Amino acid sequence: MDVRILIGSVIVAILFFFGIIFALASVYAPTRLIIAAILFVAGFGIIGVLYMFTRKPIDFVQRVEFSGDMKAVSIECPNCGASIQPNKIKIMNGVPFATCGYCGKTVEVAEEPKW
């Protein structure tokens, strides 16, 4: 476990503990409820920061199966006619988009029907 996460967790536990104590003591002085709210907000803020430190990026692997023979076809930019490099194709929300290295235009890559 990372030391920052351990220290942050201890600080959050202390903030929540004193927040509960101040909330219970607000019966005797109503201003203590404001301090309890500040302690709870600070605790939740630290929890948010700890979440940012612990989350890891998710890698998605997508496998494609083809029913027949496949052959590579070059993709040309509809704006300038330049050839688009395969490394300039990005998939966003399941739709492939290609960016022309010459004019910079981004176009959607659509497969033409074969019939």
Sequence and secondary structure as in RCSB ss.txt:
>XXXX:A:sequence
MDVRILIGSVIVAILFFFGIIFALASVYAPTRLIIAAILFVAGFGIIGVLYMFTRKPIDFVQRVEFSGDMKAVSI
ECPNCGASIQPNKIKIMNGVPFATCGYCGKTVEVAEEPKW
>XXXX:A:secstr
  HHHHHHHHHHHHHHHHHHHHHHHTTT THHHHHHHHHHHHHHHHHHHHHHHH            SS      E
E TTT  EE GGGEEEETTEEEEE TTT  EEE       
